[in-house]
Amino acid sequence: MKTPDPARIEAEFARTLTARLSQSTHALPIDIAERLRAARERALAKRKVIRLQLVSGLQMAGNGQAALNAPDGSPGLWGRIAAFIPLLVLIAGLLAVSFFQEEQRAAEMATVDTELLGDELPPSAFTDPGFVHFLNTAHRD
């Protein structure tokens, strides 16, 4: 058994509805018939705009989201390329953070080395066990 095509069913319903509406418009006053004609033209104009948007590839997904897909629904080449852009931005950000942290560590080490070399004590004093004992006893006083 074949499943009915929804587009074909919708088109047939639209034709039936417009035929019934057209038959009953002859009995209406002219001003009402003109308002109905203007409303029909506005509805057809909106339908054309929606159809143009779907053909161009911009499909509204809902909740203010839009998807740029090919007319058949597949993402296409540009969609696949655009999917990698956030990954590239993330990698670039991680590399930048790593670079700046290394620079900061090097600057801190340079500051410590400068203070050690510029101090009155020679650097060998810091490795002397007696100096460590002196520092421990100095903190108690």
MOPEKA-V559586 format. One record per pair of residues at least 12 apart in sequence whose C-alpha atoms are under 6 Angstrom apart, sorted by sequence separation. I is the first residue (numbers start at 1). J is the second residue. D is the distance in whole Angstrom. If there is no record, write none. Layout:
I:J:D
I:J:D
//
This chain:
57:69:5
57:70:5
57:71:5
55:71:6
//
